[in-house]
Amino acid sequence: MAKSAPPRQTSSKVSTLASKVLSGTLKPTLAQSKALAASALGQDQTKGQRPKR
């Protein structure tokens, strides 16, 4: 039986950035938005769930 990969964890820097954006105390720059998106996509557990054509 194959072991599943351990869940990835968000860095403290990205976690703090997300907290500030969600609370409305910070409007993210383009680079910050990309960092948040990359973090979310890197932790996606359901990769490949889109139906194939």
DAHUKA-V180673 format. One record per pair of residues at least 4 apart in sequence whose ideal C-beta (glycine too) atoms are under 6 Angstrom apart, sorted by the first residue. I is the first residue (numbers start at 1). J is the second residue. D is the distance in whole Angstrom. If there is no record, write none. Layout:
I,J,D
I,J,D
This chain:
8,42,6
8,43,5
10,14,5
10,15,5
10,39,5
14,35,6
14,39,5
17,32,6
18,36,6
20,25,5
20,26,4
21,26,5
21,28,5
28,32,4
28,33,5
38,42,6
